[in-house]
Amino acid sequence: MDRKGFLKQTFALCGLALIPIGVVESCKKQSFPGGANVNFTLDLGNSANAALNTVGGALVANGVIVVRASAGIFDALSATCTHAGCTVGYDSGSGHILCPCHGGTYNVSTGSVISGPPPSPLTRYSVTQSGNVLTVKS
């Protein structure tokens, strides 16, 4: 093998050896803040919020996932996974908040981590209802 071929092969092998480091680094546990000051309203009469008119319905608004747990009971949590920053969703079958990126599972009432890689719980927000209007606050 000539010098040029040797150098090409050596650099190629070195490059391949570094790939797993990059992959592992990208999945390191990270911490994502629960979000800034939250203060918004949702009108349940608005068709865009119709999912919240049914028990088990959920929607994401202003970086917050709001879930109708039962009649008159709503839960609001940060919609940003604390592991990799992906947007979480509600699984009505299991009744949990799930992260589609790495399988993190959170408790819908408390935001606590049930399983997976998330290092910390989701930030929980207060929800009050006045007539057809929900108010979500930090």
DSSP file (Angstrom, degrees, kcal/mol; ACC not computed):
  #  RESIDUE AA STRUCTURE BP1 BP2  ACC     N-H-->O    O-->H-N    N-H-->O    O-->H-N    TCO  KAPPA ALPHA  PHI   PSI    X-CA   Y-CA   Z-CA
    1    1 A M              0   0    0      0, 0.0     2,-0.1     0, 0.0     0, 0.0   0.000 360.0 360.0 360.0 134.9    0.0    0.0    0.0
    2    2 A D     >  -     0   0    0      1,-0.1     4,-2.3     4,-0.0     5,-0.2  -0.298 360.0-101.9 -80.9 171.0    1.4    3.4   -0.9
    3    3 A R  H  > S+     0   0    0      1,-0.2     4,-2.5     2,-0.2     5,-0.2   0.888 120.3  52.1 -60.2 -43.3    1.6    6.4    1.5
    4    4 A K  H  > S+     0   0    0      1,-0.2     4,-2.3     2,-0.2    -1,-0.2   0.917 111.4  46.6 -62.8 -44.5   -1.5    8.1    0.1
    5    5 A G  H  > S+     0   0    0      2,-0.2     4,-2.3     1,-0.2    -1,-0.2   0.888 111.7  52.0 -64.3 -39.9   -3.7    5.0    0.4
    6    6 A F  H  X S+     0   0    0     -4,-2.3     4,-2.4     2,-0.2    -2,-0.2   0.926 110.5  47.1 -62.6 -45.9   -2.4    4.4    4.0
    7    7 A L  H  X S+     0   0    0     -4,-2.5     4,-2.7     2,-0.2     5,-0.2   0.906 111.6  51.2 -64.3 -42.2   -3.3    8.0    5.0
    8    8 A K  H  X S+     0   0    0     -4,-2.3     4,-2.2     1,-0.2    -1,-0.2   0.940 113.1  45.0 -58.9 -47.9   -6.8    7.7    3.5
    9    9 A Q  H  X S+     0   0    0     -4,-2.3     4,-2.3     2,-0.2    -2,-0.2   0.892 112.8  51.0 -65.7 -40.1   -7.5    4.5    5.2
   10   10 A T  H  X S+     0   0    0     -4,-2.4     4,-2.3     2,-0.2    -2,-0.2   0.934 112.2  45.7 -63.9 -46.9   -6.1    5.8    8.6
   11   11 A F  H  X S+     0   0    0     -4,-2.7     4,-2.4     1,-0.2    -1,-0.2   0.876 111.7  52.9 -65.4 -36.7   -8.2    9.0    8.5
   12   12 A A  H  X S+     0   0    0     -4,-2.2     4,-2.2    -5,-0.2    -1,-0.2   0.922 111.0  46.1 -64.5 -43.5  -11.3    7.0    7.5
   13   13 A L  H  X S+     0   0    0     -4,-2.3     4,-2.0     2,-0.2    -2,-0.2   0.887 112.0  51.1 -66.6 -39.3  -10.9    4.6   10.4
   14   14 A C  H  X S+     0   0    0     -4,-2.3     4,-1.2     2,-0.2    -2,-0.2   0.908 109.9  50.6 -63.7 -41.2  -10.2    7.5   12.8
   15   15 A G  H  X S+     0   0    0     -4,-2.4     4,-0.9     1,-0.2     3,-0.4   0.912 110.1  49.1 -62.8 -43.4  -13.4    9.2   11.6
   16   16 A L  H  < S+     0   0    0     -4,-2.2     3,-0.5     1,-0.2    -1,-0.2   0.856 106.6  56.9 -64.4 -34.9  -15.5    6.1   12.1
   17   17 A A  H  < S+     0   0    0     -4,-2.0     4,-0.4     1,-0.2    -1,-0.2   0.801 106.1  50.7 -67.0 -27.9  -14.1    5.7   15.6
   18   18 A L  H  X S+     0   0    0     -4,-1.2     4,-1.5    -3,-0.4     3,-0.4   0.675  89.9  80.0 -84.1 -18.3  -15.3    9.2   16.5
   19   19 A I  H  X S+     0   0    0     -4,-0.9     4,-2.0    -3,-0.5     3,-0.3   0.922  88.9  52.4 -58.7 -48.3  -18.9    8.7   15.3
   20   20 A P  H  > S+     0   0    0      0, 0.0     4,-2.8     0, 0.0    -1,-0.2   0.850 105.0  57.5 -59.2 -31.8  -20.1    6.8   18.4
   21   21 A I  H  > S+     0   0    0     -4,-0.4     4,-2.6    -3,-0.4    -2,-0.2   0.927 107.5  47.2 -62.8 -44.0  -18.8    9.6   20.6
   22   22 A G  H  X S+     0   0    0     -4,-1.5     4,-1.8    -3,-0.3    -1,-0.2   0.890 112.8  49.0 -63.8 -40.0  -21.0   12.1   18.8
   23   23 A V  H  X S+     0   0    0     -4,-2.0     4,-0.8     2,-0.2    -2,-0.2   0.933 113.4  46.0 -66.0 -45.6  -24.0    9.8   19.0
   24   24 A V  H >< S+     0   0    0     -4,-2.8     3,-0.9     1,-0.2     4,-0.3   0.909 111.1  53.0 -63.8 -42.3  -23.5    9.2   22.7
   25   25 A E  H >< S+     0   0    0     -4,-2.6     3,-1.2     1,-0.2    -1,-0.2   0.866 103.9  56.8 -61.1 -36.5  -22.9   12.9   23.4
   26   26 A S  H 3< S+     0   0    0     -4,-1.8    -1,-0.2     1,-0.3    -2,-0.2   0.725 108.7  46.8 -70.8 -19.6  -26.2   13.8   21.6
   27   27 A C  T << S+     0   0    0     -3,-0.9    -1,-0.3    -4,-0.8    -2,-0.2   0.310  80.9 128.2-104.0   8.2  -28.2   11.6   24.0
   28   28 A K  S <  S-     0   0    0     -3,-1.2     2,-0.2    -4,-0.3    -3,-0.0  -0.325  74.8 -93.1 -59.8 145.8  -26.6   12.8   27.2
   29   29 A K        -     0   0    0     89,-0.1     2,-0.3    90,-0.0    -1,-0.1  -0.432  52.2-176.7 -64.0 129.8  -29.1   13.8   29.8
   30   30 A Q        -     0   0    0     53,-0.8     2,-0.5    -2,-0.2    55,-0.1  -0.824  22.4-126.8-122.3 163.1  -29.8   17.5   29.5
   31   31 A S        -     0   0    0     -2,-0.3    52,-0.1    88,-0.1    51,-0.1  -0.961  20.0-169.7-116.1 125.4  -31.9   19.7   31.6
   32   32 A F        -     0   0    0     -2,-0.5    53,-0.1    50,-0.4    48,-0.1  -0.950  26.8-117.7-112.9 130.2  -34.5   21.9   29.9
   33   33 A P        -     0   0    0      0, 0.0     3,-0.1     0, 0.0    47,-0.1  -0.240  22.7-116.6 -63.8 155.0  -36.2   24.6   31.9
   34   34 A G        -     0   0    0      1,-0.2     2,-0.2    88,-0.1    46,-0.2   0.592  66.2 -93.5 -69.0 -10.9  -40.0   24.4   32.4
   35   35 A G        -     0   0    0     43,-0.1    -1,-0.2    29,-0.0     3,-0.1  -0.512  43.9 -65.9 121.4 170.5  -40.5   27.6   30.5
   36   36 A A  S    S-     0   0    0      1,-0.2     2,-0.2    -2,-0.2     0, 0.0   0.011  83.7 -41.9 -79.3-169.2  -40.8   31.3   31.2
   37   37 A N        -     0   0    0      1,-0.1     2,-0.5     2,-0.0    -1,-0.2  -0.415  64.3-152.5 -59.8 122.6  -43.7   33.0   33.0
   38   38 A V        +     0   0    0     -2,-0.2   100,-2.1    -3,-0.1     2,-0.2  -0.872  32.2 145.7-105.2 130.4  -46.9   31.3   31.8
   39   39 A N  E     +A  137   0A   0     -2,-0.5     2,-0.3    98,-0.2    98,-0.2  -0.623  22.2 125.1-163.8  98.5  -50.2   33.2   31.8
   40   40 A F  E     -A  136   0A   0     96,-2.2    96,-3.0    -2,-0.2     2,-0.3  -0.957  41.6-129.8-151.2 167.3  -52.8   32.6   29.1
   41   41 A T  E     -A  135   0A   0     -2,-0.3     2,-0.4    94,-0.2    94,-0.2  -0.882   7.3-156.4-122.1 154.7  -56.4   31.7   28.6
   42   42 A L  E     -A  134   0A   0     92,-2.4    92,-3.0    -2,-0.3     2,-0.7  -0.997  13.5-143.0-129.5 126.1  -58.2   29.1   26.5
   43   43 A D  E >   -A  133   0A   0     -2,-0.4     3,-1.6    90,-0.2     6,-0.3  -0.808   4.4-158.1 -89.8 114.9  -61.8   29.5   25.4
   44   44 A L  T 3  S+     0   0    0     88,-3.9    -1,-0.1    -2,-0.7    89,-0.1   0.653  91.4  63.6 -69.5 -14.0  -63.5   26.1   25.5
   45   45 A G  T 3  S+     0   0    0     87,-0.4     2,-0.3     3,-0.0    -1,-0.3   0.632  82.2  95.9 -80.9 -14.7  -66.2   27.5   23.1
   46   46 A N  S X  S-     0   0    0     -3,-1.6     3,-2.0     1,-0.1     4,-0.1  -0.620  78.0-135.6 -78.2 131.4  -63.5   28.0   20.4
   47   47 A S  G >  S+     0   0    0     -2,-0.3     3,-1.4     1,-0.3     4,-0.2   0.774 102.7  66.3 -60.0 -26.7  -63.3   25.1   18.0
   48   48 A A  G 3  S+     0   0    0      1,-0.3    -1,-0.3     2,-0.1     3,-0.2   0.731 106.6  42.2 -66.1 -20.6  -59.5   25.2   18.2
   49   49 A N  G X  S+     0   0    0     -3,-2.0     3,-1.9    -6,-0.3    -1,-0.3   0.190  78.2 116.5-108.9  14.3  -59.8   24.1   21.8
   50   50 A A  G X   +     0   0    0     -3,-1.4     3,-2.1     1,-0.3     4,-0.2   0.755  61.8  72.0 -58.3 -27.9  -62.6   21.5   21.3
   51   51 A A  G >  S+     0   0    0      1,-0.3     3,-1.1    -3,-0.2    -1,-0.3   0.807  91.2  60.0 -58.4 -28.7  -60.3   18.6   22.4
   52   52 A L  G <  S+     0   0    0     -3,-1.9    -1,-0.3     1,-0.2    -2,-0.2   0.490  86.7  74.7 -81.4  -1.7  -60.6   19.9   26.0
   53   53 A N  G <  S+     0   0    0     -3,-2.1     2,-0.4    -4,-0.2    -1,-0.2   0.518  92.0  64.3 -84.4  -4.9  -64.4   19.5   26.0
   54   54 A T  S X  S-     0   0    0     -3,-1.1     3,-2.4    -4,-0.2    14,-0.3  -0.961  94.4-108.2-121.6 135.4  -64.0   15.7   26.3
   55   55 A V  T 3  S+     0   0    0     -2,-0.4    14,-0.2     1,-0.3     3,-0.1  -0.413 111.1  26.9 -58.7 131.6  -62.4   13.8   29.2
   56   56 A G  T 3  S+     0   0    0     12,-3.3    -1,-0.3     1,-0.4     2,-0.1   0.337  93.5 131.2  91.9  -4.7  -59.1   12.5   28.0
   57   57 A G    <   +     0   0    0     -3,-2.4    11,-2.8    11,-0.2    -1,-0.4  -0.483  32.0 177.9 -78.8 152.6  -58.7   15.3   25.5
   58   58 A A  E     +C   67   0B   0      9,-0.2     2,-0.3    -2,-0.1     9,-0.2  -0.987  12.5 178.6-151.4 156.7  -55.5   17.3   25.3
   59   59 A L  E     -C   66   0B   0      7,-2.0     7,-3.0    -2,-0.3     2,-0.5  -0.981  25.6-125.2-155.0 159.3  -53.8   20.1   23.4
   60   60 A V  E     +C   65   0B   0     -2,-0.3     2,-0.4     5,-0.2     5,-0.2  -0.937  34.1 165.3-108.9 126.3  -50.6   22.0   23.4
   61   61 A A  E >   -C   64   0B   0      3,-2.8     3,-1.7    -2,-0.5    18,-0.1  -0.994  65.3  -7.0-141.7 133.3  -50.8   25.8   23.6
   62   62 A N  T 3  S-     0   0    0     -2,-0.4     3,-0.1     1,-0.3    -1,-0.1   0.828 129.5 -53.3  53.5  37.0  -48.0   28.3   24.4
   63   63 A G  T 3  S+     0   0    0      1,-0.2    16,-2.7    15,-0.1     2,-0.4   0.643 118.1 109.5  76.4  14.4  -45.5   25.5   25.2
   64   64 A V  E <   -CD  61  78B   0     -3,-1.7    -3,-2.8    14,-0.3     2,-0.6  -0.975  61.0-142.5-125.1 136.0  -47.9   24.0   27.7
   65   65 A I  E     -CD  60  77B   0     12,-3.0    12,-2.2    -2,-0.4     2,-0.5  -0.877  18.5-164.4 -96.6 125.4  -49.8   20.7   27.4
   66   66 A V  E     -CD  59  76B   0     -7,-3.0    -7,-2.0    -2,-0.6     2,-0.4  -0.936   6.2-172.8-112.3 129.6  -53.3   20.9   28.8
   67   67 A V  E     -CD  58  75B   0      8,-2.9     8,-2.8    -2,-0.5     2,-1.0  -0.971  24.8-135.7-125.6 134.7  -55.2   17.7   29.6
   68   68 A R  E     + D   0  74B   0    -11,-2.8   -12,-3.3    -2,-0.4   -11,-0.2  -0.799  25.9 179.1 -88.5 104.2  -58.8   17.3   30.7
   69   69 A A  E     -     0   0B   0      4,-1.5     2,-0.3    -2,-1.0    -1,-0.2   0.876  61.5 -30.8 -75.8 -40.0  -58.4   14.6   33.4
   70   70 A S  E >  S- D   0  73B   0      3,-1.4     3,-2.1   -15,-0.1     2,-0.3  -0.913  98.4 -37.7-162.2-177.0  -62.1   14.4   34.4
   71   71 A A  T 3  S-     0   0    0      1,-0.3     3,-0.1    -2,-0.3   -17,-0.0  -0.372 130.9  -6.5 -58.3 116.6  -65.2   16.6   34.5
   72   72 A G  T 3  S+     0   0    0     -2,-0.3     2,-0.5     1,-0.2    -1,-0.3   0.449 110.7 110.5  78.4   0.0  -64.0   20.0   35.6
   73   73 A I  E <   +D   70   0B   0     -3,-2.1    -4,-1.5    55,-0.0    -3,-1.4  -0.942  40.7 175.3-114.0 121.4  -60.4   18.8   36.3
   74   74 A F  E     -D   68   0B   0     -2,-0.5     2,-0.4    -6,-0.2    -6,-0.2  -0.960  14.9-156.0-124.1 141.7  -57.6   20.0   34.0
   75   75 A D  E     -D   67   0B   0     -8,-2.8    -8,-2.9    -2,-0.4     2,-0.4  -0.935   7.7-167.8-113.9 141.3  -53.9   19.4   34.2
   76   76 A A  E     +DE  66 125B   0     49,-0.6    49,-2.9    -2,-0.4     2,-0.3  -0.992  13.9 163.3-133.1 126.3  -51.3   21.7   32.7
   77   77 A L  E     -DE  65 124B   0    -12,-2.2   -12,-3.0    -2,-0.4    47,-0.2  -0.928  48.0 -82.6-136.3 157.6  -47.6   20.9   32.3
   78   78 A S  E     -D   64   0B   0     45,-2.4   -14,-0.3    -2,-0.3   -43,-0.1  -0.387  33.4-145.5 -56.9 137.4  -44.7   22.1   30.3
   79   79 A A  S    S+     0   0    0    -16,-2.7     9,-2.2   -45,-0.1     2,-0.6   0.309  72.1  96.1 -89.9   9.0  -44.8   20.5   26.8
   80   80 A T  B    S-F   87   0C   0    -17,-0.3     7,-0.2     7,-0.2     6,-0.1  -0.892  77.0-127.1-106.9 117.2  -41.0   20.4   26.6
   81   81 A C     >  -     0   0    0      5,-3.3     4,-1.3    -2,-0.6    -2,-0.1  -0.327  11.1-139.0 -59.4 137.9  -39.3   17.1   27.6
   82   82 A T  T  4 S+     0   0    0     38,-0.3   -50,-0.4     1,-0.2    -1,-0.1   0.513  95.5  57.2 -79.3  -3.8  -36.6   17.6   30.2
   83   83 A H  T  4 S-     0   0    0    -52,-0.1   -53,-0.8    35,-0.1    -1,-0.2   0.926 131.0  -8.4 -89.6 -56.6  -34.3   15.1   28.5
   84   84 A A  T  4 S-     0   0    0    -55,-0.1    -2,-0.1     2,-0.1   -53,-0.1   0.329  91.8-106.4-130.1   6.3  -33.9   16.4   24.9
   85   85 A G     <  +     0   0    0     -4,-1.3    -3,-0.1     1,-0.2     2,-0.1   0.615  65.5 149.7  81.4  11.3  -36.3   19.3   24.5
   86   86 A C        -     0   0    0     -6,-0.1    -5,-3.3     1,-0.1     2,-0.5  -0.373  55.3-101.6 -73.7 157.4  -38.9   17.4   22.3
   87   87 A T  B     -F   80   0C   0     -7,-0.2    -7,-0.2    -2,-0.1    -1,-0.1  -0.706  40.2-143.3 -81.7 126.1  -42.5   18.3   22.5
   88   88 A V        -     0   0    0     -9,-2.2     2,-0.3    -2,-0.5    11,-0.2  -0.339  12.7-156.1 -84.2 167.6  -44.4   15.7   24.6
   89   89 A G  E     -G   98   0D   0      9,-2.5     9,-3.2    -2,-0.1     2,-0.4  -0.912  19.0-107.2-139.5 167.0  -47.9   14.4   24.0
   90   90 A Y  E     -G   97   0D   0     -2,-0.3     2,-0.7     7,-0.2     7,-0.2  -0.835  19.1-157.2-100.6 132.8  -50.8   12.9   25.9
   91   91 A D  E  >> -G   96   0D   0      5,-2.8     4,-2.6    -2,-0.4     5,-1.0  -0.909   3.4-168.9-108.0 104.1  -51.6    9.2   25.6
   92   92 A S  T  45S+     0   0    0     -2,-0.7    -1,-0.1     1,-0.2   -35,-0.0   0.784  83.1  62.8 -65.9 -26.3  -55.2    8.7   26.6
   93   93 A G  T  45S+     0   0    0      1,-0.2    -1,-0.2    -3,-0.1    -2,-0.0   0.929 119.4  22.9 -63.0 -46.5  -54.8    4.9   26.6
   94   94 A S  T  45S-     0   0    0     -3,-0.3    -2,-0.2     2,-0.2    -1,-0.2   0.680  99.9-129.5 -93.2 -20.4  -52.2    4.9   29.4
   95   95 A G  T  <5 +     0   0    0     -4,-2.6    13,-0.6     1,-0.3     2,-0.3   0.735  68.5 119.1  76.5  22.2  -53.1    8.3   30.9
   96   96 A H  E   < -GH  91 107D   0     -5,-1.0    -5,-2.8    11,-0.1     2,-0.5  -0.786  69.8-114.9-118.9 161.3  -49.5    9.4   30.7
   97   97 A I  E     -GH  90 106D   0      9,-2.2     9,-3.1    -2,-0.3     2,-0.4  -0.838  40.2-163.3 -89.9 130.0  -47.5   12.2   29.1
   98   98 A L  E     -GH  89 105D   0     -9,-3.2    -9,-2.5    -2,-0.5     7,-0.2  -0.920  18.9-143.2-122.5 143.5  -45.1   10.6   26.6
   99   99 A C     >  -     0   0    0      5,-2.7     4,-1.2    -2,-0.4     5,-0.2  -0.915   8.7-157.6-100.2 123.2  -42.0   11.9   24.8
  100  100 A P  T  4 S+     0   0    0      0, 0.0    -1,-0.1     0, 0.0   -12,-0.1   0.672  82.6  64.4 -74.2 -15.1  -41.8   10.6   21.2
  101  101 A C  T  4 S-     0   0    0      1,-0.1   -13,-0.0   -14,-0.1   -14,-0.0   0.947 125.7  -3.3 -76.8 -49.7  -38.0   11.1   21.0
  102  102 A H  T  4 S-     0   0    0     -3,-0.1    -1,-0.1     2,-0.1   -75,-0.0   0.209 100.3 -99.2-134.0  15.8  -36.6    8.7   23.6
  103  103 A G     <  +     0   0    0     -4,-1.2     2,-0.1     1,-0.2    12,-0.0   0.691  57.2 167.9  79.6  18.8  -39.6    7.2   25.3
  104  104 A G        -     0   0    0     -5,-0.2    -5,-2.7    12,-0.1     2,-0.4  -0.429  17.9-157.7 -65.2 141.0  -39.7    9.3   28.4
  105  105 A T  E     -HI  98 115D   0     10,-2.5     9,-3.4    -7,-0.2    10,-1.4  -0.985   9.2-172.1-126.4 132.7  -43.0    8.9   30.4
  106  106 A Y  E     -HI  97 113D   0     -9,-3.1    -9,-2.2    -2,-0.4     2,-0.4  -0.887  30.5-108.3-123.4 152.4  -44.4   11.4   32.8
  107  107 A N  E  >  -H   96   0D   0      5,-2.7     4,-2.2    -2,-0.3    15,-0.2  -0.660  25.4-143.7 -75.4 130.4  -47.3   11.4   35.3
  108  108 A V  T  4 S+     0   0    0    -13,-0.6    -1,-0.1    -2,-0.4   -41,-0.1   0.792  95.0  45.7 -70.6 -28.4  -50.1   13.6   34.0
  109  109 A S  T  4 S+     0   0    0      1,-0.1    -1,-0.2   -34,-0.1   -33,-0.2   0.872 130.1  17.3 -82.2 -38.2  -51.1   15.0   37.4
  110  110 A T  T  4 S-     0   0    0      2,-0.1    -2,-0.2   -35,-0.1    14,-0.1   0.667  89.1-128.0-109.9 -21.5  -47.7   15.8   38.9
  111  111 A G     <  +     0   0    0     -4,-2.2    11,-2.4     1,-0.3    -3,-0.1   0.440  56.8 149.9  83.0   0.0  -45.3   15.9   35.9
  112  112 A S        -     0   0    0      9,-0.2    -5,-2.7    -6,-0.1     2,-0.4  -0.294  54.8-100.9 -68.7 152.7  -43.0   13.4   37.7
  113  113 A V  E     +I  106   0D   0     -7,-0.2    -7,-0.3     1,-0.2    -1,-0.1  -0.585  36.7 177.0 -76.5 127.2  -40.9   11.0   35.7
  114  114 A I  E     -     0   0D   0     -9,-3.4     2,-0.3     1,-0.4    -8,-0.2   0.824  64.9 -22.9 -94.5 -44.0  -42.3    7.5   35.5
  115  115 A S  E    S+I  105   0D   0    -10,-1.4   -10,-2.5   -12,-0.0    -1,-0.4  -0.979  93.2  50.0-160.2 168.1  -39.7    6.0   33.2
  116  116 A G  S    S-     0   0    0     -2,-0.3   -12,-0.1   -12,-0.2   -13,-0.1  -0.405  93.5 -46.3  93.8-169.1  -37.1    6.7   30.5
  117  117 A P  S    S+     0   0    0      0, 0.0    -1,-0.2     0, 0.0   -14,-0.1   0.554  81.6 125.8 -83.2  -9.4  -34.2    9.1   30.3
  118  118 A P        -     0   0    0      0, 0.0   -35,-0.1     0, 0.0   -87,-0.1  -0.270  46.4-155.7 -56.8 131.0  -35.8   12.4   31.5
  119  119 A P  S    S+     0   0    0      0, 0.0   -88,-0.1     0, 0.0   -36,-0.1   0.651  70.7  17.5 -81.5 -15.5  -33.6   13.8   34.4
  120  120 A S  S    S-     0   0    0     -8,-0.0   -38,-0.3   -88,-0.0   -88,-0.1  -0.970  85.4 -89.7-152.6 163.4  -36.4   15.9   36.0
  121  121 A P        -     0   0    0      0, 0.0    -9,-0.2     0, 0.0     2,-0.2  -0.202  45.6 -97.8 -72.4 165.8  -40.2   16.3   36.1
  122  122 A L        -     0   0    0    -11,-2.4     2,-0.2   -15,-0.2   -41,-0.1  -0.582  46.0-101.1 -77.3 146.2  -42.2   18.6   33.8
  123  123 A T        -     0   0    0     -2,-0.2   -45,-2.4     1,-0.0     2,-0.4  -0.511  37.5-140.8 -69.3 134.6  -43.1   22.0   35.3
  124  124 A R  E     -E   77   0B   0    -47,-0.2     2,-0.3    -2,-0.2   -47,-0.2  -0.792  15.2-162.7-100.3 141.1  -46.7   22.0   36.5
  125  125 A Y  E     -E   76   0B   0    -49,-2.9   -49,-0.6    -2,-0.4     2,-0.2  -0.867  22.2-109.8-120.2 154.8  -49.0   25.0   36.0
  126  126 A S  E     -B  137   0A   0     11,-2.1    11,-2.2    -2,-0.3     2,-0.4  -0.597  28.3-161.4 -84.1 146.4  -52.2   26.0   37.8
  127  127 A V  E     -B  136   0A   0     -2,-0.2     2,-0.3   -53,-0.2     9,-0.2  -0.995   9.2-179.8-129.1 127.0  -55.5   25.8   35.8
  128  128 A T  E     -B  135   0A   0      7,-2.2     7,-2.8    -2,-0.4     2,-0.4  -0.938  13.8-147.4-123.3 151.6  -58.7   27.6   36.8
  129  129 A Q  E     +B  134   0A   0     -2,-0.3     2,-0.4     5,-0.2     5,-0.2  -0.967  16.1 176.7-123.1 132.6  -62.0   27.6   35.0
  130  130 A S  E >  S-B  133   0A   0      3,-2.7     3,-1.9    -2,-0.4     2,-0.3  -0.910  70.2 -53.3-131.5 104.3  -64.5   30.4   34.9
  131  131 A G  T 3  S-     0   0    0     -2,-0.4     0, 0.0     1,-0.3     0, 0.0  -0.525 122.9 -17.8  64.9-123.9  -67.4   29.5   32.6
  132  132 A N  T 3  S+     0   0    0     -2,-0.3   -88,-3.9    -3,-0.1     2,-0.5   0.281 119.5  95.0 -95.1   9.2  -66.0   28.4   29.3
  133  133 A V  E <   -AB  43 130A   0     -3,-1.9    -3,-2.7   -90,-0.2     2,-0.4  -0.893  55.1-161.8-112.4 126.4  -62.6   30.0   29.9
  134  134 A L  E     -AB  42 129A   0    -92,-3.0   -92,-2.4    -2,-0.5     2,-0.5  -0.847   6.6-157.0 -97.8 138.1  -59.5   28.2   31.3
  135  135 A T  E     -AB  41 128A   0     -7,-2.8    -7,-2.2    -2,-0.4     2,-0.5  -0.979   5.0-164.5-116.3 125.2  -56.7   30.3   32.7
  136  136 A V  E     +AB  40 127A   0    -96,-3.0   -96,-2.2    -2,-0.5     2,-0.3  -0.939  17.6 169.2-111.2 125.9  -53.2   28.7   32.9
  137  137 A K  E      AB  39 126A   0    -11,-2.2   -11,-2.1    -2,-0.5   -98,-0.2  -0.942 360.0 360.0-137.5 155.8  -50.6   30.3   35.1
  138  138 A S              0   0    0   -100,-2.1   -99,-0.1    -2,-0.3   -14,-0.1   0.457 360.0 360.0 -67.4 360.0  -47.2   29.7   36.5
